C-alpha cells in the first residue's frame, strides 16, 4: 500500500452578527498515511455511475489515463507522480489528474483521520446528490465536492489539487493565498447552510511524491475523534489567522413592488464565484443530469429510471431513498450485462470486467482491473480494517465498494489468484 505525506490543521471560524469574520488554523502535525491506488481509482469511477450516458469505454480510458501518471507499489512506499509527463501535458489534462488525485486522496485519508468507513457510511457527489437531498443545498456558486454521511451528521469535503515544483513540497507554515481564499469561501457557504460542517483537502503533486494539506474543523462532532497515531512530526503552534472579507454587493435592475417597475436598487448579492479547479464551482444549468428534479426540462435521472423500471412496491410505501438505491443497482446491472470478459468470482458471485494497462504516457508500470459483481456480497469490514491498520506490506492494492471491484497490480508479476482476491476483499 502506498502512502502520501499529510499535514493536518485544525481550524475554527470566528463569526459575527453578519456572518463569518475570520478563520484561525493551527497545525496538528505531519506524517505518512496509507492511500491505496485502487481506492483512488474506485472513488473516481463511482462518481459517474448514476448518469445514464456513461460509456464503459470512456471510463476505462479515464482510469488508464489517470493511473498512467501515478506510480504506486504493493509494498509500503510513497505514491509517486510522473512529473515529466505531467509537465508536458496540456492544462486541462493536468487539472484532470490533479482533481482525480485530490478526490481519491481525500476519501482515502478520511478513513485514517476520522470515523468515515468506506462501505458503511454514505458518500455522494455534490454534482449528483441523492434524491432525498434535493433542495437542501444551493445549486450554484461555491459548493464543496463530496458529502460524507457520518453517524455524527453530514460532513462536506472540498478536494483541491495542484502541481508543485519546489524542494519543500508543503508550503510555509501559514499556508498559501489560494488555500486562504478557499477556506474563506467555504466558511461563507457553511453559514448559508446552517453552519454546515466541512473540511478541505489540498493535494500537492511533485517529484517528491504526493503531499496533502488537510484542514479539519475544530468543533465538529464528525471529526472530534481525530486519529493522531500516524503523526511523526508535531505541528507548529503558531496560529494562522486571517479575516474573511465581506462580499461586495452589486447593483442590478430589479422591480420593487413598492417602488414600481424599472426602479434600480442594491441587492446584497455577491458576485458569482470564479471557476476553479473543480467542477463543483461552476453554476449548474436547470434541467441537466445534475438536477434531481424536473423544472420544465427533461426528466431527471431518477424520474427517467422510474419511468423505465416501474416498481410495483413503490405504492406500498417505498421511500425515495429506496428508489435511489434501486437506481444505483440498475446502473450496476447495466454495467454487468455489457459484453465484457468474465474475470472470476467472489464467493460464487461472477465478476465481469477488464484489465487495463496504464501505458498512456509510456511503458506501463502497473495494470488495473475494473470489475463489476453480479450481485452484492457480504464484506467483513472489521477484518479489512485490521489488515489496513496492521500495515501489511504484502496486501493487494484492491478496493471493493458495493459491486465495483478495482485492483492495481504491477506489470510483469503473476496476477493474484481469485482465492487471494476474495480473502482480502471480503475479509
C-alpha positions as CSV (number, residue, x, y, z in Angstrom):
1,X,0.0,0.0,0.0
2,X,1.3,3.4,-1.0
3,X,1.5,6.4,1.3
4,X,1.1,10.2,1.0
5,X,2.7,12.7,3.3
6,X,-0.1,14.6,5.2
7,X,-0.1,17.7,7.2
8,X,-3.3,18.2,9.3
9,X,-4.7,21.5,10.5
10,X,-7.5,22.3,12.9
11,X,-9.4,25.4,12.0
12,X,-12.2,27.5,13.6
13,X,-14.4,30.2,12.1
14,X,-15.0,33.3,14.2
15,X,-18.5,34.6,13.4
16,X,-20.1,38.0,13.9
17,X,-23.6,39.3,13.5
18,X,-23.3,39.5,9.7
19,X,-21.6,36.1,9.2
20,X,-18.0,34.7,9.3
21,X,-15.4,37.3,10.2
22,X,-12.1,35.4,10.5
23,X,-10.6,32.0,10.3
24,X,-8.0,30.6,12.7
25,X,-6.0,27.5,11.9
26,X,-3.3,25.6,13.9
27,X,-1.1,22.8,12.5
28,X,-1.6,19.5,14.3
29,X,1.3,17.5,12.8
30,X,2.7,15.7,9.8
31,X,3.3,12.1,8.8
32,X,2.6,9.4,6.2
33,X,-0.9,8.0,5.8
34,X,-1.9,5.0,3.7
35,X,-3.7,5.6,0.4
36,X,-4.4,2.6,-1.9
37,X,-4.2,3.5,-5.6
38,X,-7.1,1.1,-6.2
39,X,-9.3,3.1,-3.7
40,X,-8.3,6.3,-5.6
41,X,-9.5,4.7,-8.9
42,X,-12.6,3.4,-7.3
43,X,-13.8,6.7,-5.9
44,X,-13.4,8.4,-9.3
45,X,-15.1,5.5,-11.2
46,X,-18.1,5.5,-8.9
47,X,-18.6,9.3,-9.4
48,X,-20.5,8.7,-12.6
49,X,-22.5,5.5,-12.1
50,X,-25.8,7.4,-11.7
51,X,-25.5,9.0,-15.1
52,X,-27.3,7.1,-17.8
53,X,-24.9,8.5,-20.5
54,X,-21.8,6.6,-19.1
55,X,-19.8,4.7,-21.7
56,X,-17.7,2.0,-20.2
57,X,-15.0,2.5,-22.8
58,X,-14.7,6.2,-21.8
59,X,-14.5,5.3,-18.1
60,X,-11.8,2.7,-18.8
61,X,-9.9,5.3,-20.9
62,X,-10.0,7.8,-18.0
63,X,-8.8,5.2,-15.5
64,X,-6.0,4.2,-17.8
65,X,-5.0,7.8,-18.2
66,X,-5.1,8.6,-14.5
67,X,-3.0,5.6,-13.5
68,X,-0.5,6.3,-16.2
69,X,0.6,9.4,-14.4
70,X,0.6,7.9,-10.9
71,X,3.0,5.3,-9.5
72,X,2.0,3.0,-6.7
73,X,3.7,-0.1,-5.3
74,X,2.2,-3.1,-3.5
75,X,4.6,-2.6,-0.6
76,X,4.9,0.4,1.6
77,X,6.3,3.5,-0.2
78,X,5.2,7.0,-1.3
79,X,2.6,7.4,-4.1
80,X,4.6,8.8,-6.9
81,X,3.9,11.1,-9.9
82,X,5.4,11.1,-13.4
83,X,6.1,14.8,-13.3
84,X,7.9,14.9,-16.6
85,X,4.8,13.6,-18.4
86,X,2.5,15.8,-16.3
87,X,4.5,19.0,-17.1
88,X,4.4,18.1,-20.8
89,X,0.7,17.7,-20.8
90,X,-1.9,20.4,-21.7
91,X,-3.5,22.4,-18.9
92,X,-6.8,20.5,-18.9
93,X,-5.1,17.2,-18.6
94,X,-3.0,18.4,-15.7
95,X,-6.2,19.6,-14.0
96,X,-7.9,16.3,-14.6
97,X,-5.0,14.4,-13.0
98,X,-4.8,16.8,-10.1
99,X,-8.6,16.8,-9.4
100,X,-8.9,13.0,-9.6
101,X,-5.9,12.5,-7.3
102,X,-7.4,15.1,-4.9
103,X,-10.8,13.4,-4.7
104,X,-9.2,9.9,-4.1
105,X,-6.7,11.1,-1.5
106,X,-9.3,13.0,0.4
107,X,-11.6,10.0,0.7
108,X,-8.8,7.5,1.5
109,X,-7.3,9.9,4.1
110,X,-10.8,10.2,5.7
111,X,-10.6,6.6,6.9
112,X,-7.3,7.2,8.6
113,X,-8.1,10.6,10.1
114,X,-11.6,10.4,11.3
115,X,-14.5,8.0,11.6
116,X,-15.6,7.6,8.0
117,X,-15.9,3.9,6.9
118,X,-16.0,3.0,3.2
119,X,-18.7,0.5,2.5
120,X,-20.7,1.6,5.7
121,X,-21.0,5.3,5.6
122,X,-22.5,7.1,2.6
123,X,-20.5,9.2,0.1
124,X,-22.2,11.4,-2.5
125,X,-21.0,14.0,-5.1
126,X,-22.5,17.5,-4.9
127,X,-22.8,17.2,-8.7
128,X,-25.2,14.3,-8.4
129,X,-26.8,14.3,-5.0
130,X,-29.2,11.6,-3.8
131,X,-32.8,12.5,-4.4
132,X,-33.5,12.8,-0.7
133,X,-31.2,15.8,-0.6
134,X,-32.8,17.8,-3.4
135,X,-33.4,21.4,-2.2
136,X,-31.1,21.1,0.8
137,X,-28.1,22.6,-0.9
138,X,-27.7,25.6,-3.3
139,X,-27.1,24.5,-6.9
140,X,-24.9,27.5,-7.9
141,X,-21.9,29.4,-6.6
142,X,-19.4,27.9,-4.3
143,X,-20.0,24.3,-3.5
144,X,-17.8,21.5,-2.0
145,X,-17.1,18.3,-3.9
146,X,-18.2,15.3,-1.8
147,X,-20.7,14.8,1.0
148,X,-19.8,12.2,3.7
149,X,-22.8,10.7,5.5
150,X,-21.5,10.0,9.0
151,X,-23.2,8.9,12.2
152,X,-22.4,12.2,13.7
153,X,-24.0,14.1,10.8
154,X,-23.2,15.2,7.3
155,X,-19.7,16.4,6.5
156,X,-18.9,18.3,3.3
157,X,-15.5,17.7,1.7
158,X,-13.6,20.0,-0.6
159,X,-10.8,18.5,-2.8
160,X,-8.2,20.6,-4.5
161,X,-5.0,19.6,-6.4
162,X,-2.0,21.4,-7.7
163,X,1.3,20.6,-9.3
164,X,4.1,22.0,-7.1
165,X,7.7,22.4,-8.4
166,X,9.6,23.0,-5.1
167,X,12.0,21.2,-2.9
168,X,9.7,21.8,0.1
169,X,6.5,20.1,-1.1
170,X,4.4,21.5,1.7
171,X,4.2,25.3,1.7
172,X,5.2,27.6,4.6
173,X,3.6,27.3,8.0
174,X,0.8,29.7,7.2
175,X,-0.4,28.0,4.0
176,X,-1.0,29.8,0.7
177,X,-3.2,32.6,-0.6
178,X,-5.2,30.1,-2.6
179,X,-5.9,27.9,0.5
180,X,-6.9,31.0,2.4
181,X,-9.3,32.2,-0.3
182,X,-11.0,28.8,-0.5
183,X,-11.4,28.5,3.3
184,X,-13.0,31.9,3.3
185,X,-15.5,30.9,0.6
186,X,-16.3,27.6,2.3
187,X,-16.9,29.5,5.6
188,X,-19.5,31.6,3.9
189,X,-21.1,28.5,2.3
190,X,-21.3,26.9,5.7
191,X,-23.0,29.8,7.3
192,X,-25.6,30.0,4.5
193,X,-26.3,26.3,5.1
194,X,-26.9,26.5,8.8
195,X,-23.3,26.2,9.9
196,X,-22.8,23.0,7.9
197,X,-19.7,21.1,8.9
198,X,-17.0,20.9,6.2
199,X,-13.3,20.2,5.7
200,X,-10.8,20.8,2.9
201,X,-8.1,18.6,1.3
202,X,-5.4,20.2,-0.8
203,X,-3.1,17.8,-2.7
204,X,0.3,18.8,-4.0
205,X,1.9,16.7,-6.8
206,X,5.6,16.9,-7.3
207,X,8.9,15.0,-7.8
208,X,8.8,14.2,-4.1
209,X,5.5,12.3,-4.4
210,X,2.0,13.3,-3.3
211,X,1.6,15.6,-0.3
212,X,-1.6,16.8,1.1
213,X,-2.8,19.6,3.5
214,X,-6.0,18.6,5.3
215,X,-8.0,21.3,7.2
216,X,-10.4,19.8,9.7
217,X,-13.0,21.7,11.7
218,X,-12.1,22.2,15.4
219,X,-15.6,21.8,17.0
220,X,-17.2,19.3,14.7
221,X,-18.7,16.1,16.1
222,X,-17.8,14.4,12.8
223,X,-14.1,14.9,13.3
224,X,-13.9,15.0,17.1
225,X,-12.1,11.7,17.3
226,X,-9.1,12.7,15.2
227,X,-6.6,9.8,15.0
228,X,-3.1,11.0,15.6
229,X,-1.0,7.8,15.9
230,X,0.4,8.3,12.4
231,X,1.9,11.7,13.2
232,X,5.7,11.7,13.1
233,X,6.4,15.4,13.4
234,X,4.3,17.6,15.8
235,X,2.9,20.8,14.3
236,X,3.9,24.4,14.9
237,X,1.7,26.0,17.5
238,X,1.9,29.4,15.7
239,X,-1.7,30.1,14.6
240,X,-2.6,31.1,11.1
241,X,-5.2,33.8,11.5
242,X,-6.9,35.8,8.7
243,X,-10.1,37.8,8.2
244,X,-13.0,36.9,5.9
245,X,-13.9,39.8,3.6
246,X,-17.5,40.8,3.3
247,X,-18.8,40.2,-0.2
248,X,-19.3,43.3,-2.2
249,X,-23.0,43.9,-3.1
250,X,-23.5,44.6,-6.8
251,X,-26.1,46.8,-8.4
252,X,-28.7,45.3,-10.7
253,X,-32.0,46.3,-12.1
254,X,-35.0,44.8,-10.4
255,X,-38.6,45.5,-9.8
256,X,-39.6,46.6,-6.3
257,X,-43.4,46.1,-5.8
258,X,-43.4,49.2,-3.5
259,X,-41.4,51.4,-5.9
260,X,-42.8,50.3,-9.2
261,X,-41.2,48.8,-12.4
262,X,-37.9,50.0,-13.7
263,X,-36.5,51.2,-10.3
264,X,-32.9,50.4,-9.5
265,X,-31.9,49.3,-6.1
266,X,-28.9,47.5,-4.4
267,X,-29.2,43.8,-3.9
268,X,-27.0,42.1,-1.3
269,X,-25.8,39.5,-3.9
270,X,-22.1,38.6,-4.1
271,X,-20.6,38.2,-7.5
272,X,-20.5,34.7,-9.0
273,X,-17.6,32.6,-7.8
274,X,-14.9,32.4,-10.5
275,X,-14.2,28.9,-11.9
276,X,-11.5,27.0,-10.0
277,X,-10.0,23.5,-10.3
278,X,-13.2,21.6,-9.6
279,X,-16.5,21.2,-11.5
280,X,-18.4,22.0,-8.3
281,X,-17.6,25.7,-8.6
282,X,-19.5,26.0,-11.9
283,X,-23.1,27.0,-12.0
284,X,-25.4,24.1,-12.7
285,X,-27.9,24.7,-15.5
286,X,-31.5,23.7,-14.8
287,X,-32.6,20.5,-16.5
288,X,-29.2,18.8,-16.7
289,X,-28.3,15.5,-15.1
290,X,-27.1,17.4,-12.1
291,X,-30.7,18.3,-11.1
292,X,-32.6,15.6,-9.4
293,X,-36.0,17.3,-10.1
294,X,-37.5,18.5,-13.3
295,X,-38.3,22.2,-14.0
296,X,-39.8,22.5,-17.5
297,X,-37.0,20.3,-18.8
298,X,-36.0,16.7,-19.4
299,X,-36.7,14.0,-16.8
300,X,-34.2,13.8,-14.0
301,X,-32.1,10.5,-13.9
302,X,-34.4,9.2,-11.1
303,X,-37.6,10.1,-12.9
304,X,-36.3,8.5,-16.1
305,X,-35.3,5.4,-14.2
306,X,-38.7,5.1,-12.6
307,X,-40.3,5.5,-16.0
308,X,-38.2,2.8,-17.5
309,X,-38.3,0.4,-14.5
310,X,-41.6,0.9,-12.6
311,X,-41.6,-0.7,-9.2
312,X,-44.8,-2.4,-8.1
313,X,-43.7,-2.0,-4.4
314,X,-43.3,1.8,-4.7
315,X,-47.0,2.3,-4.0
316,X,-46.6,0.2,-0.9
317,X,-44.6,2.8,0.9
318,X,-41.1,2.7,-0.6
319,X,-39.1,5.8,0.1
320,X,-37.3,8.0,-2.4
321,X,-34.0,6.9,-0.8
322,X,-35.0,3.3,-1.6
323,X,-35.7,4.2,-5.2
324,X,-32.4,6.0,-5.5
325,X,-30.7,2.8,-4.2
326,X,-32.5,0.8,-6.9
327,X,-31.2,3.3,-9.4
328,X,-27.6,2.5,-8.3
329,X,-28.3,-1.2,-8.6
330,X,-29.8,-0.8,-12.1
331,X,-26.7,1.1,-13.2
332,X,-24.5,-1.8,-12.0
333,X,-26.8,-4.3,-13.7
334,X,-26.3,-2.4,-17.0
335,X,-22.5,-2.4,-16.5
336,X,-22.6,-6.2,-15.7
337,X,-24.7,-7.0,-18.7
338,X,-22.2,-5.5,-21.2
339,X,-20.2,-7.8,-23.3
340,X,-17.1,-7.9,-21.1
341,X,-15.0,-10.9,-20.3
342,X,-15.7,-12.9,-17.1
343,X,-12.8,-12.3,-14.8
344,X,-13.5,-14.7,-11.9
345,X,-15.8,-15.0,-8.9
346,X,-16.1,-13.8,-5.3
347,X,-17.9,-16.3,-3.0
348,X,-19.5,-17.8,-6.2
349,X,-20.7,-14.4,-7.5
350,X,-19.3,-13.8,-11.0
351,X,-17.2,-10.7,-11.7
352,X,-17.1,-9.2,-15.2
353,X,-14.8,-6.5,-16.4
354,X,-11.4,-5.9,-17.9
355,X,-7.7,-5.4,-17.2
356,X,-6.4,-2.0,-18.2
357,X,-2.8,-1.2,-18.9
358,X,-1.6,2.2,-17.5
359,X,0.5,2.9,-20.6
360,X,-1.0,6.2,-21.9
361,X,2.3,8.2,-21.4
362,X,4.9,5.4,-21.6
363,X,5.6,1.8,-20.7
364,X,3.1,0.5,-18.2
365,X,4.3,0.0,-14.6
366,X,1.0,-1.5,-13.5
367,X,-2.3,-2.7,-14.8
368,X,-5.7,-2.0,-13.3
369,X,-8.6,-4.4,-13.0
370,X,-12.1,-2.9,-13.1
371,X,-14.8,-5.5,-12.4
372,X,-18.5,-5.4,-11.6
373,X,-20.0,-8.1,-9.4
374,X,-23.3,-9.8,-10.5
375,X,-24.7,-9.0,-7.0
376,X,-23.5,-7.7,-3.7
377,X,-21.6,-9.9,-1.4
378,X,-21.1,-9.5,2.4
379,X,-17.9,-7.9,3.4
380,X,-16.2,-8.2,6.8
381,X,-15.2,-4.5,7.2
382,X,-13.6,-5.1,10.6
383,X,-11.2,-7.7,9.2
384,X,-10.3,-5.3,6.3
385,X,-9.7,-2.5,8.8
386,X,-7.4,-4.7,10.9
387,X,-5.4,-5.6,7.9
388,X,-5.1,-1.9,6.9
389,X,-4.1,-0.8,10.4
390,X,-1.5,-3.6,10.6
391,X,0.1,-2.2,7.5
392,X,0.7,-5.5,5.8
393,X,3.4,-5.0,3.2
394,X,2.1,-7.9,1.1
395,X,-1.5,-6.7,0.9
396,X,-3.1,-6.5,-2.6
397,X,-3.9,-3.0,-3.7
398,X,-7.6,-3.5,-4.1
399,X,-10.8,-1.8,-3.2
400,X,-14.4,-3.1,-3.2
401,X,-17.3,-0.7,-2.9
402,X,-20.8,-2.1,-3.4
403,X,-20.5,-4.1,-6.6
404,X,-17.4,-2.3,-8.1
405,X,-14.1,-4.0,-7.5
406,X,-10.8,-2.4,-8.5
407,X,-7.3,-3.8,-8.2
408,X,-3.9,-2.3,-9.1
409,X,-1.2,-4.9,-9.9
410,X,2.5,-4.5,-11.1
411,X,3.1,-5.4,-14.7
412,X,5.3,-8.4,-15.1
413,X,4.2,-10.2,-11.9
414,X,1.7,-13.1,-11.9
415,X,-1.8,-11.9,-11.3
416,X,-3.2,-12.9,-7.9
417,X,-5.5,-15.8,-7.6
418,X,-9.2,-15.3,-7.1
419,X,-8.8,-17.1,-3.8
420,X,-6.4,-14.4,-2.5
421,X,-8.5,-11.6,-4.0
422,X,-11.6,-13.0,-2.2
423,X,-9.7,-13.3,1.1
424,X,-8.5,-9.7,1.1
425,X,-11.7,-8.2,-0.5
426,X,-14.2,-9.9,1.8
427,X,-12.1,-10.2,5.0
